[in-house]
Amino acid sequence: MMIILIPAYEPTDTLIKLVSSIDSNKYDIVIVNDGSSKHYDNIFNRCKPYAKVISYKENKGKGYALKTGLQYIKEKYIDNYIVCTMDSDGQHKIKDAYNLMSYVENNPDTYVLGKRMRGDNTPLRSRIGNSITRQVYKFITKLDIYDTQTGLRAFSSKLVNLLLSIEGNRFDYEMNALLSISKLNIPIKEIKIDTIYIDNNTHSHFKTIRDSYLIYKNIIKFTLASISSFIIDYLLFIIFSLIFTVTLSNILARIVSATFNFIVNYKVVFESKKSKVKSLLSYIVLALLILILNTILINIFINIIGINRYISKFIVEIILFIFSYYVQSKLIFKEG
């Protein structure tokens, strides 16, 4: 069984045209009305001859709507079905959805994405957003996914329980899904699809500031925690260096800042559910490694290259920032 899942918030008549064009002999359609106002009841009612429509009163976000639809599908259908999520604004063609589902049919363990190629007709906001998200995702996972924000995604029933367990109720959900899937080493496949932007994508419900924060919040929180730790480390280094040698000052400052950094990353940034003892032991190993690298690099910058000690400290901290984030996200606080 192939199932089309469409989350919809205050859609246009395009949604009616979309569902009425889908062959009901090949696909079942599930639409989730994500708390649209009563003004849109007529549109959803006109969709009912073609699709199952699930509604609730309060707008809760795209991620919540997708999980609501998946829960309904899980309860109604037996195993060995394929789901394809589509946006309600007509950006996706059914032939592209079929291509994605056909790939899943032969590769049921794979999470398949519809890849939109950027072109002259791509709105500037979408072009910038996709580029930034792609680089952030690559930085976190080391996977190069071209279109991380695509709403056309297909997967088998084998992945439904996982997708239901992923956090996020708004646009952050789809990014969280990609992050969780990459952590579990589930294959991700991109298939090229037609790129369609209607009225320059003006009907998108993406709230730039709020939803961008939700998508990037882990890297933002990690950066803020690292900056705070750096400030603590840097100030203590300056104070201790007035009394002790450069090496001892660096060690003492690092011990204090690393303790602060572990607590914040464990509880706030990664919200880890792993054993605190195991995470702490792993973090201590990382902290010792960074301390060694930090000390070696600082001495190289000061004694060999001849850079001022305070500038050297600043440069080294920036170099080790990326290394630290990768190890913590992929090893220390990673679940599963």
N, C-alpha and C positions, 0 to 999 in steps of 0.2 A: 504493500500500500504506500502511495506517495501522498504526502499531506503538505499543503501550503499554509503557512502560519503568517498572518498579517496583523501586526499591532497598529492601531489607528487612533489618532487623537484629532478630533475636529477635521475630518477629511473633506475633500472636494468631491464632485461628481466623478472624478477620475477613478475613485475606488470602485464605483458601480461598473464603469466600463472595464476595469481590470478583471473583477471577479466574473462578470458575465461572459468574458472572452475565454475563460479557462474551461477546458473540456472536463465536465463533471464525471465522465466515464473513466478518466485517467487519474484524476486528482480529487481528494477531499480538501475543502477549504475551511480554515478556522480563522475568524476575525475576532480580535479582542478590542472592544470599545473602551479605551483608556480614560474613562470619566469625561467624555465629551459633553457639552451642554445639550439641553433638550432641542436646541435649534438644529442639531445634526441627526435627530432621531429618524427623520425621513430618509436620509442617506443609508443608515444602517438597516432600516426596514426594507428598503429596495434591494439590499444585498442578501437578505434572508432566503430568497428562492435559490440562491447559488451557494450559500455558505452557512455554517454554524456561527452565530454571533454571540459572543460572551460579553456582558456589560457589567460595569460597576459604576457607582456615582462619582467618586472622587478621582481626579487625575493623579496617578501615582508614578508615572514615568514609563519609558519604553522597556526598560529592563523588567519591571514588574509585570507589564503586559505580556512580554515574551514568556516569562516563567508561569504566568497564569494559563497561557495557551498550552505550554508544554505539560503542565499538570493535568489539564483536561485531556490532552492527547494520550498521556500515559495511562489514565484511568479508562479511557474509551477503547483504545486499540491494543491488540495483542502485540507481541514482539515482532521483530523483523519488518518494521516500517521505516520510512525515510521522511524526514522533515526538511522543508526548505523555508526559511524566513524571508519575507519580502516586505519592502516598504509600501505604504498605502498611497504614495503620491505619483505612481506611474513611472518611477525611475527604472524599474526592472521589467524585462520582457520574459514572458513565460517560456520561450525557447531557451533562454539562458538558465532559468530555473531548472528546466528539464535536463540540460547538459550537466549541471551540478549534481542533480539527483542520480543521473545515470552513472556518474563517476562513483558516487557513494555506494551505489548498488553493487559495484564490483570491488569497492574498497571500504567496507563498513566500519573500519577502525579510524578512518580519516575524517578530519574536519575540513570542509571545502569552502573556499571563499570566492565570491565573484569579484574579479579584479577589473576595476574601472581605470582605463588609461587616461591620464591627464591630457587635455588638448586645449585649443583656443576657446572652446565653449565652456570650459570648466570655470565656475565662479571663483573669484579671487579668494574669498573666504574658505571655500572648500579646498582650493589648491594649497593655501598656506597651512590649513589645519591638517590635511593629509600628510604633508611633508614633515611637519613637526611631530605628529604622532608616529609616523614611520620611524623617524630617527630616535625618538624616545623608546619605542618598543625594541628597536635594534640594540640600543644601549643597554636595556634591561635584560634582554633574552639572548642577544647575539644572533637572532634570526632576522633575515631581511624579508619582511612582508611588505609588498608594494602598497596594498590598499587595506589598512588596518581598520578603516571606518566604514567599510562596505556593510550594507544591511542585507545583502543577498548571501545567505550562508546555508549550507546543507550538511546534514549529518544523519547517522542512523540511530535507531532506538538504543543502541549500545552506549551512546553518549548522553542520553537524556537525563539520567540520574545525576551525572556530574554537572550538567548545565543547570539543573534545578538547585544545586547546592552552592552555586557561585553567588557571591555577594554583589550588591549594586542594584538599584531600582530604576536608574535613569540611563543616560547615554554611557555612563561608566561601565554598565554591565557588559557590553560587547567587548570593551577593552579588557575587562577583568576575565572574560571568557578566554580570550587569546592568551593572556598571561598564565592562567591556570592550566590551559591545555599545553602550553610550551613547557611548563614545569614538570608535567607528567609525561613528557616526551611523546605525546600523541601526534601523529603526522598531520601536517597542515599543507593543503594543496590549494593553489590559486589557479583559477580558470578565467581567461579573458572574457569579459562580457561587454555589451554595448553600453556606452556612456550616454545617459539621458539626463539633462537638467531642464526642468520645466519652469519657465518664467524666472530664470536665473536663480533657481532654488529658493525663491522667496517664501514658499510655504513650509520650509523646514522649521521645526519646533526646537531646534538646537539653540540653547541660550549660551552665547559665547563664553562669558566669564564663569558662570556657575558650572556649566557642563564641562568646560575645559579643565576647571579645577578638579572635578570628579574624576576625569580621565587621567590627569597627571598627578593626582594627590599623593601617591606613594613616592614618586621622585621628588615632589615638592617638599613633603615631610622629611624625607631623607636629607635633602639639601639643607633645610632649616636646622635639622638636628646636627648636621655636620658643621654648619656655620657656627652654631652655638658652642659645639665642642672645640672648634678651632679658636674661637674667641677666648674660651677658658684656657685652652692649651697655650695660646700665644701670649696672653697676659701673664700667666704663671711663668712661662719661659723667660719673659723679660725680667720679672721680679727675681726669679731664682738665679738668673745669669749675673745679677749684681752681687751675688754671694758665692755661687758655686761655679764650677767649670761648665763649658758649653754642653758636654756630654751628660753630666749629672743633672743639669738644669732641664735638658730635653727629656730625660728619663722620668724625673719627678713630675713634670708638667703632663707628660703623656699618661702616666698612671691615673692621675686625677681626671683628666678629660676622657680617657677611655672608659672609666667606670661610669661616668655620666652618659657617655654615648651609648653604651650597652643597654642601660636601663631605658633610655628613651626609645631606642630602636626596637627593643623587645616588646615594650608595652604600647608604644604609640605608632611607630612607623610601619612595622611589619605585622603588628598585632599577632605575634606568633603564638601558636598553641603547642609548640614543641616543648619538651622538658626544659625548664629553665637551667637545670644543672648541665645538661648536655650542650645547650646553646652557649652557656657561660664558658664551658671548657673550650668549645670551638672558638669562641670569641677571644679567649685569652691567647690561644695559639695565633690567631690572626693579629691581635694587638702586639704580641711579641715580635711577629714577623714585620709588621709595619714599623714598630719601634726600631728594629735593627736597620730596616731600609731607610727609615727617617734619619737615624743617626749617621749612617754611612753617607747618605746623600747630602745632608747638611754640612758635614765635614769636607766633602768633596767640593761643594759650592764655595765654602769659606776658605779652605786652606789650599786648594788646587786652582780653582777658577778665580778666587779672590773677590767674591761677592760679599757685601755686608751681611752680618749674621742674621739680622732681622728680615732682610729681603730674602735671604736664603731659606729661612724658615717658611716664609709665605709661599715661595715657589714649590718647595717640597710638599707642602700640605696639599696644594692643588694637584700635583702629580699623583699623589697617593689616594686622592678622593675617588677617582673612577675605579681604581683597583679595589678599594674597600667596599664600594657599593656592590660591585659584581660578586665578590666573594660572599658578602652577607646575604644578598638576595638569592643567590644560586645554591649556597651551601649551608650557611649557619642557621638562617631562619626559614629555609624552605621546608614545606611540609610534604609528607609522602615520600 
